[in-house]
Amino acid sequence: MKKPIALTLFLGLALAAGSVRAQLWQRSPERGQFPVGPPRGPAPARAQARPAPPPPAPRRPQEWQGRVAPPPVTAARPHVDRDARWLGHESGPRDVHYRLEHPWRHGRFRQPIGPGHVYRFTGWVAPGRRFWFARSMFVVADFDWPYVSDWDWNNDQIVLYNDPDHPGWYLAYNVRVGSYVHVRYDGVM
């Protein structure tokens, strides 16, 4: 008699958990479209390389934290659209902005990455353009630094993806804003 009750309870909990996960995918955060990150990372760029769009005027991240709404995600800013297309990542492996002399100099990030693996910022250092979470340090690419002007370095959540075109780089997708930047792993704290 106890086994059918336990099985019924287990199945009920499993269905409830599945329902909650399905609701997470249907609901959208205030800015980004994917509460746990886009369902996949970007595909490798085609052989034809287009120049990257010019970055917006740089702003200090402190200007945006809790005072003014972040700027809208535009075509000139790397973002992921509702169809999970990575816009702004078309430049391909020829883009000199992301060429590293020593890819993976500090190793690779050993925690899980991709959709569903959300990390919360736990600190950042502006002069070095470094931030950290999960006891790991990352550096924002110089070329991408203007795109993080509206990121909240004490509260935002990001999802990491491998960059298929630029060895040594990850793509950090900000769940709240819906945009992404190139980041390099800089070792364990």
Phi and psi in degrees as GROMACS dihedral restraints (atoms count N, CA, C in turn):
[ dihedral_restraints ]
;  ai    aj    ak    al  type     phi  dphi    fc
    3     4     5     6     1   -72.2    20    10
    4     5     6     7     1   -32.8    20    10
    6     7     8     9     1   -64.1    20    10
    7     8     9    10     1   -45.8    20    10
    9    10    11    12     1   -62.4    20    10
   10    11    12    13     1   -35.2    20    10
   12    13    14    15     1   -67.9    20    10
   13    14    15    16     1   -44.0    20    10
   15    16    17    18     1   -63.5    20    10
   16    17    18    19     1   -41.8    20    10
   18    19    20    21     1   -64.0    20    10
   19    20    21    22     1   -41.6    20    10
   21    22    23    24     1   -63.0    20    10
   22    23    24    25     1   -43.4    20    10
   24    25    26    27     1   -62.4    20    10
   25    26    27    28     1   -45.0    20    10
   27    28    29    30     1   -61.1    20    10
   28    29    30    31     1   -46.7    20    10
   30    31    32    33     1   -64.0    20    10
   31    32    33    34     1   -38.7    20    10
   33    34    35    36     1   -62.8    20    10
   34    35    36    37     1   -43.8    20    10
   36    37    38    39     1   -65.9    20    10
   37    38    39    40     1   -39.2    20    10
   39    40    41    42     1   -64.1    20    10
   40    41    42    43     1   -42.2    20    10
   42    43    44    45     1   -65.3    20    10
   43    44    45    46     1   -40.1    20    10
   45    46    47    48     1   -64.0    20    10
   46    47    48    49     1   -42.8    20    10
   48    49    50    51     1   -63.8    20    10
   49    50    51    52     1   -41.6    20    10
   51    52    53    54     1   -63.6    20    10
   52    53    54    55     1   -38.0    20    10
   54    55    56    57     1   -65.3    20    10
   55    56    57    58     1   -42.1    20    10
   57    58    59    60     1   -63.1    20    10
   58    59    60    61     1   -43.7    20    10
   60    61    62    63     1   -63.0    20    10
   61    62    63    64     1   -41.1    20    10
   63    64    65    66     1   -63.9    20    10
   64    65    66    67     1   -37.9    20    10
   66    67    68    69     1   -66.8    20    10
   67    68    69    70     1   -34.8    20    10
   69    70    71    72     1   -60.7    20    10
   70    71    72    73     1   -40.2    20    10
   72    73    74    75     1   -71.7    20    10
   73    74    75    76     1   -28.8    20    10
   75    76    77    78     1   -79.8    20    10
   76    77    78    79     1   -34.0    20    10
   78    79    80    81     1   -81.5    20    10
   79    80    81    82     1   148.5    20    10
   81    82    83    84     1  -115.1    20    10
   82    83    84    85     1   138.2    20    10
   84    85    86    87     1   -67.5    20    10
   85    86    87    88     1   174.6    20    10
   87    88    89    90     1   -58.0    20    10
   88    89    90    91     1   -35.7    20    10
   90    91    92    93     1  -117.5    20    10
   91    92    93    94     1   -56.1    20    10
   93    94    95    96     1   -74.7    20    10
   94    95    96    97     1   161.5    20    10
   96    97    98    99     1   -95.6    20    10
   97    98    99   100     1   -13.7    20    10
   99   100   101   102     1  -122.9    20    10
  100   101   102   103     1   110.1    20    10
  102   103   104   105     1   -65.5    20    10
  103   104   105   106     1   -25.1    20    10
  105   106   107   108     1  -121.5    20    10
  106   107   108   109     1    22.3    20    10
  108   109   110   111     1    96.8    20    10
  109   110   111   112     1   155.6    20    10
  111   112   113   114     1   -57.5    20    10
  112   113   114   115     1   151.1    20    10
  114   115   116   117     1   -66.4    20    10
  115   116   117   118     1   -15.1    20    10
  117   118   119   120     1  -155.0    20    10
  118   119   120   121     1   161.8    20    10
  120   121   122   123     1   -81.8    20    10
  121   122   123   124     1   179.1    20    10
  123   124   125   126     1   -71.9    20    10
  124   125   126   127     1   150.2    20    10
  126   127   128   129     1   -78.9    20    10
  127   128   129   130     1   154.9    20    10
  129   130   131   132     1   -58.2    20    10
  130   131   132   133     1   143.7    20    10
  132   133   134   135     1   -70.0    20    10
  133   134   135   136     1   156.8    20    10
  135   136   137   138     1   -70.4    20    10
  136   137   138   139     1   168.4    20    10
  138   139   140   141     1   -63.2    20    10
  139   140   141   142     1   -31.5    20    10
  141   142   143   144     1   -75.2    20    10
  142   143   144   145     1   124.2    20    10
  144   145   146   147     1  -101.0    20    10
  145   146   147   148     1   128.4    20    10
  147   148   149   150     1  -103.7    20    10
  148   149   150   151     1   148.0    20    10
  150   151   152   153     1   -65.5    20    10
  151   152   153   154     1   145.6    20    10
  153   154   155   156     1   -69.7    20    10
  154   155   156   157     1   148.8    20    10
  156   157   158   159     1   -67.0    20    10
  157   158   159   160     1   151.4    20    10
  159   160   161   162     1   -67.2    20    10
  160   161   162   163     1   142.2    20    10
  162   163   164   165     1   -72.2    20    10
  163   164   165   166     1   154.5    20    10
  165   166   167   168     1   -70.8    20    10
  166   167   168   169     1   168.7    20    10
  168   169   170   171     1   -59.9    20    10
  169   170   171   172     1   134.8    20    10
  171   172   173   174     1   -67.3    20    10
  172   173   174   175     1   144.3    20    10
  174   175   176   177     1  -136.0    20    10
  175   176   177   178     1   151.2    20    10
  177   178   179   180     1   -76.2    20    10
  178   179   180   181     1   138.7    20    10
  180   181   182   183     1   -58.7    20    10
  181   182   183   184     1   -29.9    20    10
  183   184   185   186     1   -64.0    20    10
  184   185   186   187     1   -25.4    20    10
  186   187   188   189     1   -64.0    20    10
  187   188   189   190     1   -26.4    20    10
  189   190   191   192     1   -96.6    20    10
  190   191   192   193     1   -19.9    20    10
  192   193   194   195     1   -67.7    20    10
  193   194   195   196     1    99.9    20    10
  195   196   197   198     1    76.7    20    10
  196   197   198   199     1     4.0    20    10
  198   199   200   201     1  -105.0    20    10
  199   200   201   202     1   -48.9    20    10
  201   202   203   204     1  -131.2    20    10
  202   203   204   205     1   149.0    20    10
  204   205   206   207     1   -63.0    20    10
  205   206   207   208     1   144.8    20    10
  207   208   209   210     1   -64.9    20    10
  208   209   210   211     1   156.1    20    10
  210   211   212   213     1   -64.9    20    10
  211   212   213   214     1   154.4    20    10
  213   214   215   216     1   -67.5    20    10
  214   215   216   217     1   151.3    20    10
  216   217   218   219     1   -75.7    20    10
  217   218   219   220     1   120.7    20    10
  219   220   221   222     1  -117.9    20    10
  220   221   222   223     1   174.8    20    10
  222   223   224   225     1   -65.2    20    10
  223   224   225   226     1   -26.3    20    10
  225   226   227   228     1   -79.4    20    10
  226   227   228   229     1    -6.2    20    10
  228   229   230   231     1  -112.9    20    10
  229   230   231   232     1   131.3    20    10
  231   232   233   234     1   -60.7    20    10
  232   233   234   235     1   126.1    20    10
  234   235   236   237     1  -154.2    20    10
  235   236   237   238     1   172.4    20    10
  237   238   239   240     1  -113.7    20    10
  238   239   240   241     1   123.6    20    10
  240   241   242   243     1   -82.7    20    10
  241   242   243   244     1   179.9    20    10
  243   244   245   246     1   -62.8    20    10
  244   245   246   247     1   -22.2    20    10
  246   247   248   249     1   -92.1    20    10
  247   248   249   250     1    14.1    20    10
  249   250   251   252     1    63.6    20    10
  250   251   252   253     1    29.8    20    10
  252   253   254   255     1   -90.6    20    10
  253   254   255   256     1   132.9    20    10
  255   256   257   258     1   -87.0    20    10
  256   257   258   259     1    97.2    20    10
  258   259   260   261     1   -87.0    20    10
  259   260   261   262     1   136.6    20    10
  261   262   263   264     1    96.0    20    10
  262   263   264   265     1     5.1    20    10
  264   265   266   267     1  -115.7    20    10
  265   266   267   268     1    28.2    20    10
  267   268   269   270     1   -89.8    20    10
  268   269   270   271     1    -3.9    20    10
  270   271   272   273     1   -68.7    20    10
  271   272   273   274     1   -26.9    20    10
  273   274   275   276     1    78.6    20    10
  274   275   276   277     1  -174.9    20    10
  276   277   278   279     1   -68.9    20    10
  277   278   279   280     1   -12.3    20    10
  279   280   281   282     1   -80.7    20    10
  280   281   282   283     1    -8.0    20    10
  282   283   284   285     1   -67.1    20    10
  283   284   285   286     1   113.8    20    10
  285   286   287   288     1   -71.2    20    10
  286   287   288   289     1   -17.2    20    10
  288   289   290   291     1   -63.9    20    10
  289   290   291   292     1   -25.1    20    10
  291   292   293   294     1  -116.6    20    10
  292   293   294   295     1    17.6    20    10
  294   295   296   297     1   -83.2    20    10
  295   296   297   298     1   127.2    20    10
  297   298   299   300     1  -112.9    20    10
  298   299   300   301     1   137.5    20    10
  300   301   302   303     1   -69.0    20    10
  301   302   303   304     1   -37.5    20    10
  303   304   305   306     1  -128.4    20    10
  304   305   306   307     1    82.2    20    10
  306   307   308   309     1   -60.4    20    10
  307   308   309   310     1   146.7    20    10
  309   310   311   312     1    59.1    20    10
  310   311   312   313     1    34.8    20    10
  312   313   314   315     1   -54.8    20    10
  313   314   315   316     1   -38.4    20    10
  315   316   317   318     1  -103.4    20    10
  316   317   318   319     1    16.7    20    10
  318   319   320   321     1    91.5    20    10
  319   320   321   322     1  -166.0    20    10
  321   322   323   324     1  -117.1    20    10
  322   323   324   325     1   154.9    20    10
  324   325   326   327     1   -68.6    20    10
  325   326   327   328     1   124.3    20    10
  327   328   329   330     1   -94.0    20    10
  328   329   330   331     1    -5.6    20    10
  330   331   332   333     1   -81.5    20    10
  331   332   333   334     1   163.8    20    10
  333   334   335   336     1   -66.6    20    10
  334   335   336   337     1   145.1    20    10
  336   337   338   339     1  -128.8    20    10
  337   338   339   340     1   169.5    20    10
  339   340   341   342     1   103.2    20    10
  340   341   342   343     1  -176.0    20    10
  342   343   344   345     1   -59.2    20    10
  343   344   345   346     1   139.2    20    10
  345   346   347   348     1    90.2    20    10
  346   347   348   349     1   -12.8    20    10
  348   349   350   351     1  -104.9    20    10
  349   350   351   352     1    85.9    20    10
  351   352   353   354     1   -96.9    20    10
  352   353   354   355     1   133.3    20    10
  354   355   356   357     1  -119.4    20    10
  355   356   357   358     1   145.2    20    10
  357   358   359   360     1  -106.4    20    10
  358   359   360   361     1   134.0    20    10
  360   361   362   363     1   -56.7    20    10
  361   362   363   364     1   140.2    20    10
  363   364   365   366     1  -121.5    20    10
  364   365   366   367     1     0.8    20    10
  366   367   368   369     1   167.5    20    10
  367   368   369   370     1   165.2    20    10
  369   370   371   372     1  -158.3    20    10
  370   371   372   373     1   158.7    20    10
  372   373   374   375     1  -128.4    20    10
  373   374   375   376     1   113.2    20    10
  375   376   377   378     1   -63.2    20    10
  376   377   378   379     1   -48.1    20    10
  378   379   380   381     1   -60.0    20    10
  379   380   381   382     1   -37.0    20    10
  381   382   383   384     1   -89.8    20    10
  382   383   384   385     1    -3.7    20    10
  384   385   386   387     1    55.1    20    10
  385   386   387   388     1    36.0    20    10
  387   388   389   390     1  -106.7    20    10
  388   389   390   391     1   148.4    20    10
  390   391   392   393     1  -140.5    20    10
  391   392   393   394     1   167.8    20    10
  393   394   395   396     1  -146.7    20    10
  394   395   396   397     1   155.9    20    10
  396   397   398   399     1  -163.3    20    10
  397   398   399   400     1   159.8    20    10
  399   400   401   402     1    48.1    20    10
  400   401   402   403     1    39.6    20    10
  402   403   404   405     1    58.9    20    10
  403   404   405   406     1    22.9    20    10
  405   406   407   408     1  -123.8    20    10
  406   407   408   409     1   140.5    20    10
  408   409   410   411     1   -97.9    20    10
  409   410   411   412     1   144.9    20    10
  411   412   413   414     1  -135.9    20    10
  412   413   414   415     1   153.9    20    10
  414   415   416   417     1  -121.9    20    10
  415   416   417   418     1   130.6    20    10
  417   418   419   420     1   -78.0    20    10
  418   419   420   421     1   136.7    20    10
  420   421   422   423     1   -59.1    20    10
  421   422   423   424     1   139.1    20    10
  423   424   425   426     1   -54.2    20    10
  424   425   426   427     1   -43.0    20    10
  426   427   428   429     1   -65.8    20    10
  427   428   429   430     1   -27.0    20    10
  429   430   431   432     1   -94.5    20    10
  430   431   432   433     1    -6.4    20    10
  432   433   434   435     1   -54.8    20    10
  433   434   435   436     1   -39.3    20    10
  435   436   437   438     1   -62.1    20    10
  436   437   438   439     1   -22.1    20    10
  438   439   440   441     1   -77.5    20    10
  439   440   441   442     1   -10.3    20    10
  441   442   443   444     1  -102.2    20    10
  442   443   444   445     1    16.4    20    10
  444   445   446   447     1   -62.0    20    10
  445   446   447   448     1   -25.3    20    10
  447   448   449   450     1  -106.1    20    10
  448   449   450   451     1    10.5    20    10
  450   451   452   453     1   -79.8    20    10
  451   452   453   454     1   138.0    20    10
  453   454   455   456     1   -94.0    20    10
  454   455   456   457     1   104.3    20    10
  456   457   458   459     1   -72.6    20    10
  457   458   459   460     1    -6.1    20    10
  459   460   461   462     1  -108.6    20    10
  460   461   462   463     1    -5.1    20    10
  462   463   464   465     1  -144.2    20    10
  463   464   465   466     1   -25.5    20    10
  465   466   467   468     1   -65.2    20    10
  466   467   468   469     1   155.7    20    10
  468   469   470   471     1  -110.8    20    10
  469   470   471   472     1   142.2    20    10
  471   472   473   474     1  -131.1    20    10
  472   473   474   475     1   159.2    20    10
  474   475   476   477     1  -124.4    20    10
  475   476   477   478     1   131.9    20    10
  477   478   479   480     1   -95.2    20    10
  478   479   480   481     1   143.6    20    10
  480   481   482   483     1  -132.8    20    10
  481   482   483   484     1   151.2    20    10
  483   484   485   486     1   -71.0    20    10
  484   485   486   487     1   142.5    20    10
  486   487   488   489     1   -90.9    20    10
  487   488   489   490     1   114.2    20    10
  489   490   491   492     1   -73.3    20    10
  490   491   492   493     1   -14.7    20    10
  492   493   494   495     1  -106.0    20    10
  493   494   495   496     1   -20.5    20    10
  495   496   497   498     1  -125.6    20    10
  496   497   498   499     1    97.1    20    10
  498   499   500   501     1   -58.7    20    10
  499   500   501   502     1   135.4    20    10
  501   502   503   504     1    96.3    20    10
  502   503   504   505     1    -6.4    20    10
  504   505   506   507     1  -114.5    20    10
  505   506   507   508     1   149.0    20    10
  507   508   509   510     1  -114.0    20    10
  508   509   510   511     1   162.0    20    10
  510   511   512   513     1  -107.9    20    10
  511   512   513   514     1   121.5    20    10
  513   514   515   516     1   -99.5    20    10
  514   515   516   517     1   110.6    20    10
  516   517   518   519     1   -94.1    20    10
  517   518   519   520     1   121.7    20    10
  519   520   521   522     1   -85.4    20    10
  520   521   522   523     1   117.8    20    10
  522   523   524   525     1   -64.7    20    10
  523   524   525   526     1   -40.1    20    10
  525   526   527   528     1   -70.4    20    10
  526   527   528   529     1   -44.9    20    10
  528   529   530   531     1   -86.9    20    10
  529   530   531   532     1   -32.7    20    10
  531   532   533   534     1    88.6    20    10
  532   533   534   535     1    10.4    20    10
  534   535   536   537     1  -115.4    20    10
  535   536   537   538     1   172.2    20    10
  537   538   539   540     1  -141.7    20    10
  538   539   540   541     1   161.2    20    10
  540   541   542   543     1  -140.5    20    10
  541   542   543   544     1   163.5    20    10
  543   544   545   546     1   -83.0    20    10
  544   545   546   547     1   132.8    20    10
  546   547   548   549     1  -132.9    20    10
  547   548   549   550     1   148.2    20    10
  549   550   551   552     1  -113.7    20    10
  550   551   552   553     1   135.0    20    10
  552   553   554   555     1   -69.0    20    10
  553   554   555   556     1   132.4    20    10
  555   556   557   558     1  -120.8    20    10
  556   557   558   559     1    19.1    20    10
  558   559   560   561     1   100.4    20    10
  559   560   561   562     1   178.7    20    10
  561   562   563   564     1   -92.7    20    10
  562   563   564   565     1   143.4    20    10
